[in-house]
Amino acid sequence: MGRKVFIGVALILIVGLTACRGEAPVEIGAAHQAWIDAPLDGARVPPGATLPVMAHGSMPGGVTRMELLVDGEPVTDLQVVTLAEGLQEGRGTWTPPGEGTFRLRVRATGADGATATSAAVRVIVGGVVPEEDVTPTSTPEPEGATVTPTPTLSPTPTPTPITPTPTATPVTPTPTPT
């Protein structure tokens, strides 16, 4: 009995953990895709550091070229190696030109001439404060403007004691002879 219960619980855990994957698996070669594995988004590096760049591309027919784009401009080609049919890896290095925040992307070109560009990875070089992609949520007040708060009344509840009043007529018990 104990062995059957153990096997049942183990199967439930395996199925449950398998179903908990947060992202769908990448279908190799099914679509034009490119992504950067290194550096990670938000990486901070000292000035003069040379960064290893690793990316992947997946396309029908395979990827024939991978370019590293920095702030939208191509800076170098990555060395492309085939890992599986339709899945290639690009490797290379990049040395930032100075301090600042840079956005790296990889553009993969397929055998059919189609391209796919990865999401941007932000790299922060030196002690600069990173530039945030923030949209203001409020409009600043013009200089010299005076803000006057408007009072609003909010009633304060006062507790009132409740006295119970009987609503039923009392029944007097009548004795029965035995």
C-alpha positions as CSV (number, residue, x, y, z in Angstrom):
1,M,0.0,0.0,0.0
2,G,2.8,2.5,1.0
3,R,4.6,1.9,-2.3
4,K,1.5,2.6,-4.4
5,V,0.8,5.8,-2.5
6,F,4.5,6.9,-3.0
7,I,4.3,6.3,-6.7
8,G,1.0,8.1,-7.0
9,V,2.3,11.2,-5.2
10,A,5.5,11.1,-7.2
11,L,3.5,11.1,-10.5
12,I,1.3,13.9,-9.4
13,L,4.3,16.0,-8.4
14,I,6.0,15.3,-11.8
15,V,2.9,16.3,-13.8
16,G,2.3,19.3,-11.6
17,L,5.9,20.6,-11.9
18,T,6.0,20.0,-15.6
19,A,2.8,22.0,-16.0
20,C,4.2,25.0,-14.1
21,R,6.7,26.1,-16.7
22,G,6.2,29.8,-17.2
23,E,7.2,30.1,-20.8
24,A,6.4,28.1,-23.9
25,P,9.4,26.1,-25.4
26,V,11.1,27.6,-28.4
27,E,10.2,25.6,-31.6
28,I,13.5,25.2,-33.4
29,G,13.4,26.5,-36.9
30,A,9.6,27.1,-36.8
31,A,9.8,30.9,-36.9
32,H,12.3,33.7,-37.3
33,Q,13.7,34.3,-33.8
34,A,16.7,35.9,-32.2
35,W,17.6,36.4,-28.6
36,I,20.6,37.5,-26.5
37,D,21.9,35.2,-23.7
38,A,24.8,37.3,-22.5
39,P,25.3,40.0,-21.3
40,L,22.2,40.0,-19.2
41,D,19.8,43.0,-19.2
42,G,20.9,45.6,-16.7
43,A,24.6,44.4,-16.6
44,R,27.0,46.9,-15.0
45,V,30.6,46.9,-16.2
46,P,33.6,49.1,-15.6
47,P,34.9,51.3,-18.4
48,G,37.3,49.5,-20.8
49,A,35.9,46.0,-20.0
50,T,35.5,43.7,-23.0
51,L,32.1,41.9,-22.8
52,P,31.5,38.4,-24.2
53,V,28.3,38.4,-26.3
54,M,26.3,35.2,-26.8
55,A,23.1,35.0,-28.8
56,H,20.9,32.4,-30.6
57,G,18.9,32.5,-33.7
58,S,16.3,30.0,-34.9
59,M,14.9,30.1,-38.5
60,P,13.6,27.7,-41.1
61,G,16.7,26.8,-43.1
62,G,19.0,28.1,-40.4
63,V,20.8,31.4,-39.6
64,T,23.6,32.4,-41.9
65,R,24.7,35.7,-40.2
66,M,24.4,37.4,-36.8
67,E,25.2,41.1,-36.3
68,L,25.6,42.9,-32.9
69,L,23.7,46.2,-32.9
70,V,24.6,48.9,-30.3
71,D,22.0,51.6,-30.0
72,G,20.6,50.5,-33.3
73,E,23.9,50.6,-35.3
74,P,25.7,47.4,-36.5
75,V,29.1,47.2,-34.8
76,T,30.4,43.7,-35.5
77,D,29.4,40.2,-36.8
78,L,29.2,37.3,-34.4
79,Q,30.8,34.0,-35.2
80,V,27.9,31.6,-36.1
81,V,27.9,27.9,-35.1
82,T,25.1,25.4,-35.9
83,L,23.8,23.7,-32.7
84,A,21.0,21.8,-34.4
85,E,19.0,22.1,-37.7
86,G,17.5,25.5,-37.6
87,L,19.3,26.6,-34.4
88,Q,22.5,28.6,-34.5
89,E,24.6,30.3,-31.8
90,G,26.5,33.5,-32.3
91,R,29.5,34.4,-30.2
92,G,31.7,37.5,-30.1
93,T,33.0,40.3,-27.9
94,W,32.2,44.0,-27.6
95,T,34.2,46.8,-25.9
96,P,32.1,49.8,-25.0
97,P,33.4,53.1,-26.4
98,G,33.1,54.8,-23.0
99,E,30.8,55.4,-20.0
100,G,27.1,55.4,-20.5
101,T,24.0,53.2,-21.0
102,F,24.0,51.1,-24.2
103,R,21.2,49.0,-25.8
104,L,22.5,45.8,-27.4
105,R,20.4,43.8,-29.9
106,V,21.3,41.0,-32.3
107,R,20.0,40.8,-35.8
108,A,19.9,37.3,-37.3
109,T,19.7,36.7,-41.0
110,G,18.3,33.5,-42.3
111,A,19.3,31.4,-45.4
112,D,16.1,32.8,-47.0
113,G,17.3,36.4,-46.4
114,A,14.7,37.1,-43.7
115,T,15.9,38.8,-40.5
116,A,14.9,38.7,-36.9
117,T,16.0,41.2,-34.3
118,S,16.3,40.4,-30.6
119,A,14.8,42.4,-27.7
120,A,17.2,45.0,-26.4
121,V,19.6,44.3,-23.5
122,R,20.7,47.3,-21.5
123,V,24.4,47.5,-20.5
124,I,25.5,50.2,-18.0
125,V,29.2,51.2,-18.3
126,G,30.9,53.0,-15.5
127,G,29.3,54.8,-12.6
128,V,26.5,56.5,-14.6
129,V,23.0,56.4,-13.4
130,P,21.0,54.3,-15.9
131,E,18.6,55.9,-18.2
132,E,15.1,54.7,-17.5
133,D,12.4,54.3,-20.1
134,V,9.8,56.1,-18.0
135,T,6.7,57.9,-19.1
136,P,5.7,60.7,-16.7
137,T,2.4,59.9,-14.9
138,S,1.5,63.4,-13.9
139,T,1.9,66.9,-15.3
140,P,4.1,69.2,-13.2
141,E,2.5,72.4,-11.9
142,P,3.7,75.6,-13.6
143,E,6.0,77.7,-11.6
144,G,4.3,80.3,-9.4
145,A,1.1,78.3,-9.3
146,T,-0.6,77.9,-5.9
147,V,-2.4,74.8,-4.9
148,T,-5.2,75.3,-2.4
149,P,-6.7,72.2,-0.9
150,T,-10.5,72.0,-0.8
151,P,-11.9,70.8,2.5
152,T,-14.4,68.0,2.4
153,L,-16.6,66.9,5.2
154,S,-16.5,63.3,6.3
155,P,-19.2,62.3,8.9
156,T,-17.9,60.5,12.0
157,P,-20.3,57.7,13.1
158,T,-21.5,57.9,16.7
159,P,-22.3,54.6,18.3
160,T,-25.9,54.2,19.6
161,P,-26.6,51.5,22.2
162,I,-29.4,49.1,21.3
163,T,-31.7,47.9,24.1
164,P,-33.4,44.6,23.3
165,T,-37.2,44.6,23.7
166,P,-39.1,41.4,24.1
167,T,-41.6,40.7,21.4
168,A,-43.0,37.3,22.4
169,T,-45.5,36.7,25.2
170,P,-44.2,34.5,28.0
171,V,-45.7,31.0,28.2
172,T,-46.5,29.8,31.8
173,P,-45.9,26.1,32.2
174,T,-48.9,24.1,33.5
175,P,-48.2,21.1,35.7
176,T,-49.7,17.8,34.7
177,P,-50.7,15.2,37.3
178,T,-49.0,11.8,37.2
